[in-house]
Amino acid sequence: MLKGHVLSFYSEPLSLDNVEKAEDADILSIFIYSKVDAGTLPKLLDLKLIVTRSTGYDHIDVQACKEKGIAVCNVPSYGENTVAEHTFALMLSLSRNIHKAYVRSLQHDHSIEGLKGFDLKGKTLGVVGAGKIGLHVIRIARAFDMRVLAFDTRPDSFLSEVLGFEYASMDEILRRSDIITLHVPYNKYTHHLINAEALTKVKKGALLINTSRGAVVDTPALIDALDTGILSGAGLDVLEGEETISEEKQLLHEPQKAEAMADLAREHILVDKENVVYTPHIAFYSQEALERILEETVRNINGFMAGKTVNSVY
């Protein structure tokens, strides 16, 4: 709870047009649509803390805030286990043909021909990006008694020993894995990380899971790999072309973005493939994850008020 604070709530994002509503505020709790920049900052004379309810903070002029002595805090993590669990939902849907069986049941077809799956036990999982989400994926994989290879730019030998996995090169991941799952941020280094050349190195018949960002995978190369049998299936929570969505929660607050996603999905050739399981960018979307965002926001405010700033972005 936020004890001792006078709270004011506004439905519209903060902008130069309505900044007067917040001009007496000591603390601002905002989301990504509110702009705190050279236009709005000079009018916020009493401001001491900005708390953004997001991981990203490029909607805030952090340098200007720093110069004015205004603290800026974010929510650096809230859904690691949430995304990891969704990763396995996609994986199991493919490995046990759950999506195919469901589609058949809608047509009152209860035959089992072509629905034979395979066990995850004993299979090799390649985790590309062993950060917070990737490590949750590894823990779940070990519980399934899978062998785990991981590629990360900052390997940790202690973690690999404790969790029982092996670090490997990207080429080894592609060559040895029965299932490859992607958990990297999107940037210039990871753009089309999985491309035509990379897919020539993949173990024939492997599965690809992507719950990171769509543009990490080259779409035409993925389609070709699925058509030629290099990959036997793909589980996708993201599609290339989503870069305009700067944060997952944007889908909750901007209906037009969700509609754009639906149009993208309907038009996307991948969605109609029988060996593809697609979900509309919902890996992050659980009740608990949303609650953690709010809890961390409150913790940021109370910490600052107690003189112990947490989750500072600078």
Residue, then its C-alpha position, 0 to 999 in steps of 0.5 A: m500500500l502507498k500510505g501517506h500519499v495523496l493519489s490522483f488518477y488520470s486515464e490519458p497519458l501525460s503530454l504537453d497538452n495536459v501536463e498542468k494536471a501533474e504540475d504539483a506532483d512529487i511523484l509520477s507513475i506513468f506508462i510508455y505513452s506518457k512523454v517526459d521530455a524537454g517539453t513537459l519537464p520544465k513544467l513539473l517543478d516539484l517532481k522528485l521521482i518518475v516510476t514507469r510501469s514498464t521495463g523500457y524507459d525511452h519515453i523518458d528523457v533520463q539525462a534531463c531528469k538526472e541533471k534536474g536530480i529527478a530519480v527514474c525507476n522502472v520494472p526491470s522484470y516481471g514475467e520470467n517464469t510466465v514466458a518460460e511456462h508459455t514456451f513449454a506450452l508451445m513446445l508441448s503443443l507441437s511435440r504432442n500434436i495438441h493443436k492438430a487434435y483440437v482442430r480435428s475435434l472441432q470437425h468431430d474427427h476423433s481419429i488418431e492417425g498422424l497424431k503420434g507425438f514424441d517425449l521431451k524426456g531425453k531430447t536436447l533443448g538448445v536455449v539461445g539466451a540464458g538470461k532470466i527467462g532462459l534460466h527459467v526455461i532451463r529449470i523446467a527442461r531439466a524437470f522434464d529430464m531433457r539435456v540442455l545446451a545454452f548459448d549466451t554472451r555471458p556464460d556462468s559456469f557456476l549456474s551451468e553446474v548447479l542447474g545441470f546444463e552445458y554452454a555451447s556455441m551457436d553452431e553447436i546449438l543448431r547442430r545438436s538440438d532437437i528443439i531450439t528456443l529463443h530468449v534474446p532481446y531484439n537489437k542489431y546483433t540479433h536481427h535475423l539471428i535465425n536466417a537461411e544460413a543458420l537453418t542449414k546447420v539445424k538438425k533435420g526435423a528440429l522444432l523452433i520456438n520463439t517467444s522473444r521478438g519476431a525479427v530475430v527470425d528471418t520469415p522467408a527462411l523459416i517458411d522455407a525450412l518448414d516447407t523442406g522439412i529442415l524444421s518439423g514445426a515452429g511455436l511462435d508467440v511473435l511474428e516479424g513485423e511487430e517492431t512497432i509494438s514497443e512493450e507487450k502491455q501496449l496490446l492491452h491499452e491500444p486496441q488499434k495495435a491489437e487489431a493490427m496484430a490480428d491483421l498481421a496474423r491473418e495475412h501471415i503465411l506462417v499462421d496457416k501452416e499445420n506445423v506451426v502453433y501461433t499465439p498472439h504475443i501473450a507469453f507475458y500475459s498472466q494475472e500474476a505477471l500483471e500483479r507483479i508490475l503493480e507490486e514492483t511499482v509500489r515498491n519503487i515508490n516506497g523505497f524512494m520515500a524511505g531513502k532506498t531507491v530501487n530499480s534506478v535506470y541511471 
